[in-house]
Amino acid sequence: MSLDTVKHAAGNPHDEQPWAELGLKEDEYERIRTILGRRPTGAELAMYSVMWSEHCSYKSSKVHLKQFGEKAPASDALLVGIGENAGVVDVGQGYAVTFKVESHNHPSYVEPYQGAATGIGGIVRDILAMGARPVAVMDPLRFGAADHPDTRRVLPGVVAGIGGYGNCLGLPNIGGEVVFDSCYQGNPLVNALCVGVMRHEDIHLAKASGTGNKVILYGARTGGDGIGGVSVLASETFSHPSPPTPSGDASRHPLPGPAKRPAVQVGDPFQEKLLIECTLEVFAEDLVAGIQDLGGAGLSCATSELASAGSGGMRVDLDTVPLRDASLSPEEILMSESQERMCAVVRPENVDRFLEICAKWDVIATVIGEVTEGDRLEIFWHGEQIVDVPPRTVAHEGPVYHRPLARPTWQDALQADDAAALPRPAGPEELREQVLRLTASPNQAAKAWITDQYDRYVLGNTVLAQPEDGGMIRIDEETNLGVAIATDGNGRYAKLDPYAGAQLALAESYRNVAATGARPLAVTDCLNFGSPEDPAVMWQFAEAARGLADACRTLGTPVTGGNVSLYNQTGESAIHPTPVVGVLGVIDDVTRRTPMAFRTEGQLIYLLGDTAGEFGGSAWSQVIHGHLGGLPPRVDLERERLLAEVLIAASRDGMIDAAHDLSDGGLIQAVTESCLKGGRGARLVVPEGLDAFTFLFSESAGRAVVAVPRGEEVRFTDMCRARSLPAARVGVVDGDAVEVQGQFTLPLAELREAHEHTLPALFA
């Protein structure tokens, strides 16, 4: 096929081009023509189409995301914020930690194993590109109803992909979530988080500066997989509930070459492991002036973003790119999202050493271009110019939409359908039966069938891992400095009230980190929503973004970066608004951590915080009544801050031996999990002023349950009293059953059977 050169494009302004099939709107296509002053070449059209996709350009969410910067709290810890591959925070002792969460939702529905595996691979490279060694991953997951046939198709593949890729990389998987809800049928959420560690002086940024510096592509060869994968596939709504085929999904893009390419990337974790070690070695020798990983939009993204963030232009000779498929056209090479690739900007005097290190690690490396004077990104194919664009217009100056938004007409009725009016258990026997049903429900049941497929302790620095409240990693073996990370999000709460739901997601993640003994520092988020073309969805998104920004300002935890995933719906059916919030905290000494398990007989169980009759969006209302309605629990961010201070101080000073936050399922779920983890029972007494039902099942926020050694009771309660934090003694660690005095007794063996049998029965 003869290629459109820039000259030919200018001379044929009326030729039809497949802009609509590439996902562009008519006004976007016309804007490209205005920017260039001519008809774009095929290669230019390919670049703009992927870079202006929803996934890459944030064109529907930018106007709302800007408040994360405008409302950002002052933070001495923040070293790199929004706009780079990942945020970076100072954790003391000269160490910096970078972390970020991303989505790979639609690819994981199309091809569960590779979609999830390459989600892990992509987020790991984001962390690597900042100059850090990746040290752990996490995986917040959402699936359809647990007993739905398609969940049985998707979940095992997703879990195998996460485990297969992460385990082969030698990275511990230390936390995450698994949630089932019919709203995710056809639109599972596969979010992936990675955390990395470096010294302050090792931070690297994605920019191409220094005229004459060489642009080196290194890693795997470029293939036909992933064309239109995350960039375009993640920017569309599925039109039907049946899974599209991996190849057929890409065939709608009218590119030259073979008719069908796989839309989902294919990962090779062993190649990525070599890439990681190779990259860290070139960092150690200070050979890199700028670096960018190749993820969504592939070379289109890496070249345009590096050039856009730099001080000059860039020339690339595309025919020098190493290929594993010689039939690929230039457009396909630019759009390919083949995995395990990086792009580095290297000073000429360092090129030979850079290539030598790559050869040592058996990593293919090729000089494909150089930094130029001026402000143009120019790409050539066998000497013929096929791209001549201002790089900022590709990478950073895409469309910005102020989408219409409107509070849904059904919102008032949903909130008026108060869960507090649902029938409650008639007596102790029914109360006991409902506790067992809750414990055995897929969302509250043990997730060991999933997490046992992940290596949680490789590298030897895992301090806490699931099912703990937060994962914890030691980052200095001499001082025991460590970090804790938790992710949370409750789509049911956000459906009832997106503003409060986003704040509750942050509050729970913040609380989980504090429960381990770590001090929360910073936030990353993955905002998963339906179609932005639906005003009701955009209202949900706007409210959630506003709620999260306001809460981060109050708690003093800046958003360092993250991801927006839109079009998570099939036809007219959108998922619940699902803001997933990750919080990172620091702990000076990981030996002072607080686990969740009740392990010592005779320790006193204290409930911290206030309990009210709050059941909107609760696990009880869902499991027992299949109900969603009312208002979510009330948010009190100052109480969350106070609770965190008490949990951190008590952990540091040895006043508590166990802590577990209260969230889904309320106090009885937390106590059950702590008892089963430690192999010890508990005798509980309903506090004065509360009925047994509210005591056990309420999901009031800002609460935790702790185990206090008898010798520390006075010191602990004095501290709570001095800080005005409600602390009620509600029981004692004792025996081999959970007993609620005057109500029922549940032997641990019976609870364990209910808690641990559900997922193996569904998926094993």
C-alpha positions in Angstrom: 0.0 0.0 0.0 1.4 3.4 -0.9 1.6 5.6 2.2 0.2 9.2 2.6 3.1 11.5 2.9 2.7 14.9 4.4 2.9 16.5 0.9 0.2 14.1 -0.5 -2.0 14.8 2.5 -1.9 18.5 1.9 -2.7 18.0 -1.8 -5.7 15.8 -1.3 -7.9 17.7 1.2 -11.2 16.0 0.1 -10.1 12.4 0.3 -12.3 10.4 2.7 -10.6 9.2 5.9 -11.8 6.6 8.4 -11.8 9.0 11.4 -15.2 7.7 12.7 -14.1 4.1 12.6 -11.0 5.1 14.6 -13.2 6.5 17.4 -12.9 10.2 16.5 -15.9 12.6 16.4 -16.4 14.8 13.3 -15.5 18.0 15.2 -12.4 16.3 16.5 -11.4 15.3 13.0 -12.0 18.9 11.8 -9.9 20.2 14.7 -7.0 18.0 13.6 -7.2 19.4 10.1 -7.2 22.9 11.6 -4.2 22.2 13.8 -2.2 20.8 10.8 -3.6 23.2 8.2 -4.2 20.2 6.0 -5.6 16.7 5.8 -3.7 14.4 8.2 -1.7 11.5 6.9 -2.8 8.0 7.8 -0.1 7.8 10.4 -1.1 11.2 11.9 -4.7 10.2 12.0 -3.8 6.9 13.8 -1.8 8.9 16.5 -4.4 11.5 17.1 -7.2 8.8 17.3 -5.5 6.8 20.1 -4.1 9.8 22.0 -7.4 11.6 21.9 -9.3 8.6 23.0 -11.1 8.8 26.4 -8.6 6.5 28.0 -5.6 8.5 27.0 -6.8 12.1 26.9 -9.3 12.3 29.8 -11.4 14.5 27.6 -14.6 14.1 29.5 -13.1 14.1 33.0 -10.4 16.8 32.8 -12.7 19.6 33.9 -13.5 17.7 37.1 -10.1 16.2 37.8 -8.5 19.6 38.0 -9.9 20.2 41.5 -7.5 17.5 42.7 -4.8 20.1 42.1 -6.9 23.2 43.0 -8.0 21.7 46.4 -4.8 19.8 47.1 -3.7 20.1 50.7 -0.2 21.3 51.5 2.1 18.4 51.8 5.8 18.3 52.7 5.9 14.7 51.7 4.8 15.2 48.0 7.8 15.1 45.7 6.1 14.4 42.3 2.3 14.9 41.8 -0.3 14.6 39.1 0.9 14.6 35.5 3.8 12.1 35.6 3.7 8.3 35.2 3.1 8.0 39.0 3.1 10.2 42.1 6.1 10.1 44.4 6.2 10.8 48.2 9.0 11.3 50.7 8.8 8.6 53.4 11.9 9.6 55.3 15.5 8.5 55.6 16.2 9.6 52.1 13.7 7.1 50.6 10.9 8.0 48.2 8.0 5.8 47.4 6.0 5.9 44.1 2.6 4.3 43.7 -0.4 4.3 41.3 -3.5 2.4 40.4 -4.8 1.9 36.9 -7.6 0.0 35.2 -7.6 -2.8 32.6 -11.4 -3.4 32.6 -12.6 -3.9 29.1 -9.5 -5.9 28.0 -10.0 -8.2 30.9 -13.6 -8.9 29.9 -12.6 -9.6 26.3 -9.6 -11.9 27.3 -9.5 -12.4 31.1 -6.0 -13.9 31.4 -4.1 -11.5 29.2 -6.2 -8.5 30.0 -5.4 -8.9 33.7 -1.8 -10.0 33.2 -0.9 -7.0 31.0 -2.7 -4.7 33.5 -0.1 -5.8 36.1 2.7 -5.4 33.5 1.6 -1.9 32.6 1.3 -0.5 36.1 4.7 -2.1 37.0 6.3 -0.2 34.1 4.7 3.1 35.2 6.4 2.7 38.5 9.7 1.6 36.9 9.6 4.7 34.7 9.8 6.9 37.7 13.2 5.4 38.6 11.9 3.0 41.3 12.3 -0.6 41.9 8.8 -2.2 42.0 8.3 -3.9 45.4 4.7 -5.0 45.5 1.3 -5.1 43.7 -2.3 -5.0 44.7 -5.5 -5.8 42.8 -9.0 -4.2 43.5 -11.4 -6.4 41.5 -15.2 -6.3 40.8 -17.2 -9.0 39.1 -20.8 -9.8 38.3 -23.0 -12.0 40.5 -20.8 -14.8 41.9 -23.1 -17.5 40.6 -23.5 -16.0 37.1 -22.0 -18.2 34.3 -20.0 -15.3 32.9 -18.4 -14.6 36.2 -17.2 -18.2 36.2 -15.7 -17.4 32.8 -14.0 -14.1 33.7 -12.9 -14.5 37.3 -10.6 -17.6 37.1 -8.9 -16.1 34.1 -8.4 -12.7 35.7 -7.0 -14.3 38.9 -4.7 -16.6 36.9 -3.5 -13.7 34.9 -2.7 -11.5 37.9 -1.0 -14.4 39.7 0.8 -15.7 36.6 2.3 -12.3 35.7 3.0 -11.0 39.2 4.4 -14.3 40.5 6.8 -14.6 37.5 8.0 -11.1 38.1 8.7 -12.0 41.7 6.5 -9.3 43.1 4.4 -10.0 46.2 0.7 -9.3 45.9 -0.1 -7.8 49.3 -3.7 -6.6 49.1 -6.8 -5.5 47.2 -10.5 -6.4 47.1 -12.9 -8.8 45.4 -16.5 -7.6 45.2 -19.4 -9.3 43.4 -22.5 -7.4 42.2 -24.7 -8.0 39.2 -24.1 -4.4 38.0 -20.6 -5.6 36.9 -22.0 -8.3 34.7 -20.3 -7.7 31.3 -18.1 -5.0 32.8 -15.8 -6.4 35.4 -13.4 -3.9 37.0 -9.8 -5.1 37.0 -7.8 -2.4 38.7 -4.1 -2.9 39.4 -1.8 -1.0 41.8 2.0 -1.1 42.1 4.3 0.5 44.6 8.0 1.1 44.1 10.9 2.4 46.2 13.9 4.6 45.3 16.2 7.2 46.8 15.3 10.8 46.3 18.1 11.4 43.9 16.9 8.6 41.6 13.6 10.1 40.5 13.2 10.1 36.7 10.7 12.0 34.6 9.1 11.5 31.2 10.7 14.3 29.1 12.9 14.5 26.0 15.4 17.4 26.4 18.8 18.1 25.0 19.2 18.5 21.2 21.1 15.6 19.7 20.2 13.2 22.5 19.2 9.8 21.1 15.8 8.1 21.5 16.2 4.4 22.2 13.4 1.9 22.1 14.2 -1.2 24.2 12.4 -4.3 25.3 10.2 -6.6 23.4 9.7 -6.5 19.6 6.6 -4.7 18.4 3.8 -6.9 17.2 0.2 -6.6 16.1 -1.3 -7.3 19.5 -3.1 -4.6 21.4 -3.9 -2.3 18.4 -6.7 -0.2 19.7 -6.5 -2.2 22.9 -6.6 -0.1 26.0 -6.7 3.2 24.2 -9.7 2.6 22.0 -11.3 -0.5 23.5 -11.5 1.2 26.9 -13.2 4.2 25.3 -16.3 2.5 24.1 -19.4 1.0 25.6 -20.1 -2.7 24.9 -23.2 -3.0 22.8 -24.2 -6.4 24.1 -23.6 -8.5 27.1 -21.8 -11.4 25.3 -18.1 -11.2 25.3 -16.5 -9.8 22.1 -13.8 -11.9 20.6 -10.2 -10.7 21.0 -9.6 -10.5 17.3 -13.0 -9.3 16.1 -13.0 -6.4 18.4 -10.0 -4.9 16.7 -11.2 -5.6 13.1 -13.4 -2.5 13.1 -10.4 -0.3 12.8 -9.7 0.1 9.1 -5.9 -0.1 9.2 -3.7 -1.6 6.4 -2.3 -5.1 6.8 -4.1 -8.2 8.0 -7.8 -7.8 8.5 -7.8 -8.8 12.2 -5.4 -8.1 15.0 -5.8 -9.1 18.7 -7.3 -6.1 20.6 -5.9 -7.3 23.9 -2.1 -7.2 24.5 -0.2 -10.4 25.1 2.2 -10.3 28.1 5.6 -12.0 28.7 6.5 -11.5 32.4 10.0 -13.0 31.9 10.8 -10.4 29.3 9.4 -7.7 31.8 11.7 -9.0 34.5 14.7 -8.6 32.3 13.4 -5.1 31.3 13.1 -4.2 35.0 16.7 -5.2 35.9 18.1 -3.7 32.8 16.4 -0.4 33.4 17.5 -0.2 37.0 21.1 -0.8 36.0 21.0 2.0 33.4 19.5 4.2 36.1 22.2 3.3 38.5 24.9 4.4 36.0 23.0 7.7 35.3 22.6 7.0 31.6 19.1 8.2 31.1 18.0 11.8 30.5 14.3 11.0 30.1 12.2 7.8 30.0 8.7 6.7 29.3 7.1 3.2 29.3 5.0 2.1 26.4 1.5 1.3 27.5 -1.8 2.6 26.2 -1.3 4.0 22.7 2.2 2.5 22.4 4.7 4.5 20.4 2.2 7.2 19.7 2.0 8.0 23.4 5.7 7.5 24.3 7.1 9.7 21.5 4.5 12.5 21.7 4.6 12.7 25.5 8.4 12.7 25.7 8.6 15.4 23.0 5.8 17.4 24.5 7.3 17.5 28.0 10.8 18.3 26.7 12.5 21.4 25.5 12.7 20.6 21.8 11.3 18.4 19.0 11.9 14.8 18.0 12.7 12.9 14.9 11.9 9.2 14.7 12.7 6.7 11.9 9.8 4.2 12.3 11.3 1.6 10.0 14.1 1.0 12.6 11.6 -0.3 15.2 12.3 -4.0 15.8 9.2 -6.0 14.7 8.0 -9.5 15.3 5.5 -9.2 12.4 7.0 -7.8 9.2 3.5 -7.1 7.7 2.7 -4.3 10.2 2.0 -1.0 8.5 3.4 2.3 10.0 -0.1 3.1 11.5 -0.2 -0.3 13.2 3.3 0.1 14.6 2.3 3.5 16.0 -0.9 2.1 17.6 0.4 -1.2 18.8 0.3 -1.7 22.5 2.7 -4.7 22.6 4.0 -5.1 26.1 7.4 -5.0 27.8 8.7 -1.9 26.0 10.3 1.3 27.2 11.6 4.4 25.4 14.6 6.2 26.8 16.3 9.5 25.9 20.1 9.1 26.2 23.0 11.5 25.7 25.2 10.5 22.7 28.2 9.7 24.8 26.2 7.2 26.9 24.6 5.3 24.0 27.2 2.6 23.7 27.1 1.8 27.4 23.3 1.8 27.4 23.3 -0.7 24.5 25.9 -2.8 26.3 23.8 -3.1 29.4 20.8 -4.0 27.3 22.8 -6.7 25.6 23.9 -8.0 29.0 20.3 -8.5 30.0 19.3 -9.9 26.6 17.1 -6.9 26.0 16.7 -5.7 22.4 17.6 -2.0 22.1 17.5 0.2 19.0 18.2 3.9 18.4 15.1 5.0 16.6 15.5 8.8 16.6 16.9 11.9 18.3 15.8 15.1 20.0 15.8 18.0 17.6 15.6 21.8 17.8 12.2 23.3 17.2 8.8 22.0 18.4 7.8 19.3 15.9 7.4 15.6 16.2 8.6 14.2 12.9 8.3 10.5 12.0 9.8 9.0 8.8 9.2 5.7 7.1 12.1 4.6 4.8 13.1 8.2 4.4 9.6 9.4 3.7 8.0 11.8 6.2 4.7 10.4 7.4 4.2 12.6 10.6 4.8 16.3 11.2 2.8 17.5 14.2 3.2 19.8 17.2 3.6 17.1 19.9 1.6 18.9 22.5 -1.5 18.8 20.3 -1.2 15.0 20.3 -0.3 14.4 24.0 -1.6 17.2 26.1 -3.9 19.5 24.1 -6.6 17.1 23.1 -10.4 17.8 23.3 -11.8 19.0 26.6 -15.5 18.3 27.0 -17.9 19.9 29.4 -20.4 17.1 29.2 -24.0 17.7 30.2 -24.7 16.4 33.7 -28.0 16.0 35.5 -29.0 14.4 38.8 -30.8 11.2 37.9 -34.6 11.3 38.1 -34.6 8.1 40.1 -32.1 9.4 42.8 -34.7 10.8 45.2 -36.8 7.6 45.1 -33.7 5.5 45.7 -32.6 7.5 48.7 -36.2 7.5 50.1 -36.3 3.7 50.0 -34.7 3.5 53.5 -33.0 0.2 54.4 -33.8 0.9 58.1 -37.4 0.0 57.3 -36.5 -3.6 56.2 -37.7 -6.4 58.4 -35.2 -7.3 61.2 -34.5 -10.7 62.7 -37.4 -11.7 65.0 -35.2 -13.1 67.8 -31.8 -14.6 68.7 -32.1 -17.7 66.5 -32.9 -15.6 63.4 -30.1 -13.2 64.3 -27.7 -16.1 64.5 -28.9 -17.4 61.2 -28.4 -14.1 59.5 -24.8 -13.8 60.9 -24.0 -17.1 59.3 -25.6 -16.0 56.0 -23.6 -12.8 56.0 -20.4 -14.6 56.8 -20.9 -17.0 54.0 -22.0 -14.5 51.4 -19.5 -14.1 48.4 -18.6 -10.5 49.4 -17.9 -11.3 53.0 -16.6 -14.8 52.6 -12.9 -15.6 52.8 -11.0 -14.8 49.5 -8.2 -17.3 50.2 -9.1 -19.3 47.1 -8.1 -16.2 45.1 -5.2 -14.8 47.2 -3.6 -18.2 47.6 -2.8 -18.1 43.9 -0.7 -15.1 44.5 2.8 -15.1 46.0 2.5 -12.7 49.0 5.9 -13.1 50.6 8.5 -13.3 47.8 11.4 -10.8 48.3 11.2 -11.4 52.0 9.9 -7.9 53.0 6.2 -8.5 53.2 5.1 -7.6 56.7 1.3 -7.7 56.3 -0.8 -9.1 53.4 -4.4 -10.0 52.7 -6.7 -10.5 54.5 -5.1 -7.8 56.7 -6.6 -4.3 56.7 -3.7 -3.1 54.6 -0.6 -4.5 53.0 2.7 -3.6 54.5 6.2 -3.7 53.0 9.6 -3.2 54.8 11.7 -0.9 52.7 14.9 -0.7 54.9 16.1 -3.8 56.5 18.3 -2.0 59.0 15.9 0.6 60.3 12.7 -1.3 59.7 11.1 1.7 57.9 8.1 0.5 56.0 5.0 1.6 54.1 1.4 0.4 54.2 -1.1 0.5 51.4 -4.9 -0.1 51.2 -7.5 0.1 48.5 -11.2 0.5 49.0 -14.4 1.5 47.3 -18.1 0.7 47.8 -20.2 1.1 44.6 -23.4 0.6 46.6 -22.6 3.6 48.8 -21.7 5.7 45.7 -24.9 4.7 43.9 -26.9 6.1 46.8 -24.8 9.2 47.1 -21.7 9.6 44.8 -20.3 12.6 46.8 -20.5 10.7 50.2 -19.6 7.4 48.5 -16.3 8.7 47.3 -15.5 10.1 50.7 -16.4 6.8 52.4 -14.0 5.0 50.0 -11.2 7.4 51.0 -12.2 7.2 54.7 -12.1 3.4 54.7 -8.8 3.2 52.9 -7.3 5.8 55.3 -8.7 3.9 58.3 -7.3 0.6 57.0 -3.8 2.1 56.7 -4.1 3.6 60.2 -5.3 0.3 61.6 -1.9 -1.3 60.7 -0.1 1.5 62.6 1.0 3.5 59.6 0.4 7.2 59.1 -1.5 8.0 55.9 0.4 10.3 53.5 -1.1 10.3 50.0 -3.8 9.0 47.6 -4.1 7.4 44.2 -7.5 6.7 42.7 -9.1 4.7 39.9 -12.5 6.3 39.0 -14.7 3.6 37.3 -18.0 4.9 35.8 -20.4 4.3 33.0 -20.7 6.3 29.7 -19.8 10.0 29.9 -22.4 10.6 27.2 -25.1 9.9 29.8 -25.8 13.1 31.9 -26.7 10.9 34.9 -23.3 9.2 34.8 -21.5 12.5 34.4 -23.4 13.8 37.5 -22.2 10.8 39.4 -18.7 11.4 38.2 -18.7 15.1 39.0 -20.1 14.5 42.5 -17.6 11.7 43.3 -14.6 13.8 42.1 -15.8 16.7 44.2 -16.3 14.5 47.2 -12.9 13.0 46.9 -11.2 16.3 46.4 -12.9 17.8 49.4 -12.1 14.8 51.6 -8.5 14.7 50.6 -8.1 18.4 51.5 -9.7 17.8 54.9 -7.6 14.7 55.7 -4.4 16.3 54.3 -3.7 13.5 51.8 -3.0 14.8 48.3 -4.0 12.9 45.2 -0.8 12.0 43.5 -2.2 10.5 40.3 -4.5 7.7 39.1 -6.8 6.7 36.4 -10.3 7.3 35.0 -12.2 4.4 33.4 -15.4 5.4 31.6 -17.8 3.5 29.3 -18.1 0.7 31.9 -21.6 -0.3 30.7 -23.4 -2.6 28.4 -26.0 -0.8 26.3 -28.0 1.3 28.7 -26.9 -0.5 31.9 -24.1 1.2 33.7 -22.1 -0.1 36.6 -22.5 1.4 40.0 -20.3 4.5 40.2 -17.1 2.9 41.7 -14.4 5.2 42.8 -11.5 3.0 44.1 -9.2 4.9 46.4 -5.7 3.8 47.4 -4.0 5.3 50.4 -0.3 5.0 51.2 1.1 5.5 54.7 4.5 5.3 56.4 5.5 3.4 59.5 8.9 4.1 61.2 9.3 0.6 62.5 7.4 -2.3 61.0 8.0 -4.4 64.1 5.4 -2.1 65.8 2.7 -3.0 63.2 -0.8 -4.0 64.3 -2.3 -7.2 62.8 -6.0 -7.9 62.7 -6.0 -11.3 64.5 -7.2 -12.0 68.0 -4.5 -14.3 69.4 -4.3 -13.9 73.1 -6.9 -15.2 75.6 -8.1 -12.6 78.1 -7.4 -9.5 76.0 -10.2 -6.9 76.1 -12.2 -6.0 73.0 -12.9 -2.3 72.6 -15.2 -0.7 70.0 -13.9 2.7 69.0 -16.3 5.3 67.5 -20.0 5.9 67.5 -22.6 3.3 66.3 -25.9 4.4 64.8 -28.7 2.6 62.9 -27.1 3.1 59.5 -28.0 0.3 57.0 -28.2 2.1 53.6 -26.1 0.2 51.1 -25.1 -2.3 53.8 -24.0 -5.9 53.4 -27.0 -6.9 55.6 -29.5 -5.2 53.4 -27.9 -6.8 50.3 -27.5 -10.3 51.6 -30.6 -10.7 53.6 -33.1 -8.6 51.5 -31.4 -8.0 48.1 -32.1 -4.4 48.8 -30.3 -1.2 47.7 -31.8 2.1 49.0 -31.6 4.8 51.6 -28.5 6.9 52.4 -25.0 5.6 53.0 -23.4 6.0 56.4 -22.7 9.5 57.5 -19.2 10.8 56.8 -17.2 12.5 59.6 -13.7 13.2 58.3 -12.5 14.8 61.6 -13.6 11.6 63.4 -11.7 9.6 60.9 -8.6 11.7 61.5 -9.0 11.3 65.3 -9.5 7.6 65.1 -6.4 7.3 62.9 -4.3 9.2 65.4 -5.4 6.9 68.2 -4.8 3.7 66.2 -1.3 4.9 65.2 -0.3 6.0 68.7 -1.7 2.8 70.3 0.3 0.7 67.8 3.5 2.7 68.3 3.3 2.6 72.1 2.3 -1.1 72.4 -1.2 -0.4 73.8 -3.1 -2.7 71.4 -2.2 -6.2 69.9 -4.9 -6.3 67.2 -7.0 -3.8 65.2 -9.6 -4.2 62.5 -11.6 -1.5 60.9 -15.4 -1.7 60.7 -16.9 -1.5 57.3 -18.9 -4.0 55.1 -20.9 -6.3 57.5 -20.3 -4.2 60.6 -18.9 -5.3 63.9 -19.9 -8.9 63.7 -18.0 -9.4 60.4 -14.9 -7.7 61.8 -15.0 -9.7 65.0 -15.5 -12.9 63.0 -12.6 -12.2 60.8 -10.3 -11.4 63.7 -11.3 -14.5 65.6 -10.9 -16.8 62.6 -7.5 -15.3 61.7 -6.2 -15.8 65.3 -7.9 -19.0 66.1 -9.5 -17.5 69.3 -13.1 -16.9 70.2 -14.8 -13.8 71.6 -17.5 -13.1 74.2 -19.4 -9.9 73.3 -21.8 -7.8 75.3 -24.2 -5.4 73.7 -23.5 -1.9 75.0 -26.1 0.0 76.9 -28.2 2.1 74.5 -27.9 -0.2 71.5 -30.0 -3.2 70.4 -28.2 -6.3 69.4 -29.1 -6.0 65.7 -27.7 -2.5 65.4 -24.7 -3.4 67.4 -23.9 -6.3 65.1 -24.8 -5.1 61.6 -24.6 -1.3 61.5 -22.0 0.1 59.1 -21.5 3.4 60.7 -18.1 4.8 59.5 -15.2 6.0 61.7 -15.1 2.9 63.8 -12.6 0.1 64.6 -12.4 -2.8 67.0 -9.2 -3.4 68.9 -7.8 -6.0 71.3 -6.2 -4.4 74.4 -3.9 -6.3 76.8 -5.3 -6.1 80.3 -2.1 -4.4 81.5 -2.6 -1.6 79.0 -6.3 -0.9 79.5 -6.0 2.1 81.8 -3.3 3.7 79.6 -5.4 3.1 76.4 -8.7 4.3 77.8 -7.0 7.4 79.3 -5.6 8.2 75.8 -9.0 7.8 74.2 -10.7 9.9 76.9 -8.1 12.6 76.5 -8.7 12.8 72.8 -12.5 12.6 73.1 -12.7 9.4 71.1 -15.6 7.1 72.2 -14.2 3.8 73.4 -16.6 1.1 74.7 -15.4 -2.2 76.2 -17.6 -4.7 74.4 -16.0 -8.1 75.1 -13.1 -10.3 75.7 -11.0 -12.7 73.6 -12.0 -16.1 75.0 -12.8 -19.7 74.1 -13.5 -21.3 70.7 -16.8 -19.5 69.8 -18.2 -16.1 69.1 -20.8 -15.5 71.7 -23.1 -12.5 71.9 -24.4 -12.7 75.5 -28.1 -13.1 75.8 -28.4 -13.8 72.0 -26.5 -16.7 70.5 -23.2 -18.7 70.3 -21.5 -19.6 67.1 -18.5 -22.1 67.4 -15.5 -21.0 65.4 -15.6 -24.3 63.5 -19.1 -23.5 62.2 -18.1 -19.9 61.3 -15.0 -21.2 59.5 -17.0 -23.6 57.4 -19.4 -20.9 56.4 -16.7 -18.3 55.8 -14.2 -20.5 53.9 -16.4 -22.8 51.8 -18.2 -20.3 49.5 -15.6 -19.4 46.9 -14.1 -22.9 46.4 -17.7 -24.2 46.0 -18.3 -21.6 43.3 -15.0 -21.6 41.4 -12.7 -24.5 42.3 
